[in-house]
């Protein structure tokens, strides 16, 4: 009981000395633990043997004392490994230390005939724990070098005969040989333990990956260089409804839809030839109970060439692939495309309907407006009753309002259909701002709103559609006047920015709530106001402005605070790039000589 507890305590102690970088790697941790245990116990054994040596041999010489101190070097090597975690260098240092120690001790005790010479065999045996052929070869070379030094020294007469010992040479030889054999047996046992630990770690890893592969809904396959299946996980049962073994060889290829086989083979061949991951989507036949049907599958593959161990492996270079059933995703994608096509078709039908209706309405509206204006001016004689003149004025104003709405609808339908023509020409921005301000001034005066304009100096000519720019500016000025209470102010400004021009209209009207701002610019949408007041209009003005600005390659920005006012800014590039496919370019007017 006490012995087993002591062993567990020692094992826990040696485990705590393993470097932190190896504690998560079972195999590496086991190797470091074995190395630390053998070297620390070896150093402690040297300390324990020293009193026995004093009893049997007596007081050692100065050189003998150095030899015993050298026996403590394994402790230093163990400390180095625990601090750095470099097992390869630790093995090499241990081999050099042991070879040097045996050579030095044998030199003092008779050279080639020394009783310590069997320890030279231990040097390459101990290096075998590293499982590195280079370290084993280096250790064997150090042992051979030590033997060569002893042979040369004895041949040249440098190795002196050992002093007479109080014990017989046979006993010393037995002690040296027995101790070497015992240490070699301990090394062999340690190698066996390390090998068992390695096998256990490999089996645990294999069991873990097998558990993942067998319980994953995706199918994991391994292919050779020709794309044939060498292994298929149990996920094949869920996808194909058949045993995984039926997919081996060309079984998977035979289930791939004929039209998708070139893409399937191309992905596998490019993955192997180019040594890079590939993916492909294809249809494959599922032949479970019932009628055979095709599934949409996605295969992601990667090469095994670079990841295979260079030695000891029985796996040939090939391809590892993960296959997933994406039939539901494909159905959702097809449904989304169908819904998008239906929405686009409905939008086109709506746009075409609005355009046709707008054309049909403009003709009678022009007649209504024209005849009402004739009646209002009494061009063919007096109407007599004053109310008739008022009725004619109301008909004329209502007709003009309806015509403006129809024109906005027509413009919006053209913009949405991509048929609005952008005719670019250079024009002076200041003149445009002044013209629009003067056009809207009567409307502003009628509502007792102060309308001003301000144009920054140095604005170059703008290359854009002048008619469209005029329409945009008139729309936002009209909105500003309409939503500004009597006594308010509306300011129109223009300034140059990097690569373009900004046209702004600011007012101190009722403003727009933060929740309504994102809705503005959509057709037939109007923002509510804080006073719950109703304003005329179809909600097309800002949508037309937004569409025209985008056709020029610019944009529309709205900043507003409820109860404090609104600022609408149109940004146009200096050389407007039309998005419309039917945009044309008008050459600049010739300047006067």
Secondary structure as UniProt FT lines:
FT   HELIX           2..17
FT   HELIX           20..22
FT   TURN            23..24
FT   HELIX           26..56
FT   HELIX           62..70
FT   TURN            71..72
FT   HELIX           73..84
FT   HELIX           87..108
FT   TURN            109..110
FT   HELIX           111..113
FT   TURN            115..116
FT   HELIX           117..119
FT   HELIX           120..127
FT   HELIX           128..130
FT   HELIX           133..155
FT   TURN            156..157
FT   HELIX           169..215
FT   STRAND          219..223
FT   TURN            225..226
FT   STRAND          229..232
FT   HELIX           235..240
FT   HELIX           244..247
FT   HELIX           251..255
FT   HELIX           258..260
FT   HELIX           261..274
FT   STRAND          278..286
FT   STRAND          293..303
FT   HELIX           305..307
FT   STRAND          319..325
FT   HELIX           327..377
FT   TURN            378..380
FT   HELIX           386..417
FT   STRAND          423..427
FT   HELIX           429..446
FT   TURN            447..448
FT   STRAND          450..455
FT   TURN            457..458
FT   STRAND          462..464
FT   HELIX           466..482
FT   TURN            486..487
FT   STRAND          489..497
FT   TURN            498..499
FT   STRAND          500..507
FT   HELIX           514..517
FT   TURN            518..521
FT   TURN            523..524
FT   TURN            530..531
FT   HELIX           541..551
FT   TURN            552..553
FT   STRAND          555..561
FT   TURN            562..564
FT   STRAND          565..573
FT   TURN            581..582
FT   STRAND          584..585
//
